[in-house]
Amino acid sequence: MTLALVAWGYLVLAAIDFGATARGGDSRSWAFLALAAVGAIACLFLALLLLTRLLRALATPAPPPAPPHPPATGPTGPAGPTGPTGGDTPSPGRRAAR
């Protein structure tokens, strides 16, 4: 990451120098200015990409989510202590009745 930032700084300074030379009348400097600008963009992109990877690696991971609790059944379940049919045990359900 540091190397990419140093290269970015160097290419920005080179682009400034090439721009000054190109405005002075040297037509080849425009091509060098364009290359230095594209190189500076690429180096800054690489530095930011590496920075996000570094920050992601240093971040503390979130704790895993707690497992869901199974629905309560039996006397404390949603059907109540006697079940929907009024007996002592809950109803077996629709599929079991077939």
Secondary structure, DSSP 8 states (H G I E B T S, - for coil): -HHHHHHHHHHHHHHHHHHHHHHTT-THHHHHHHHHHHHHHHHHHHHHHHHHHHHHHHS--------------GGGSTT-SS-TTSSSS----HHHH-
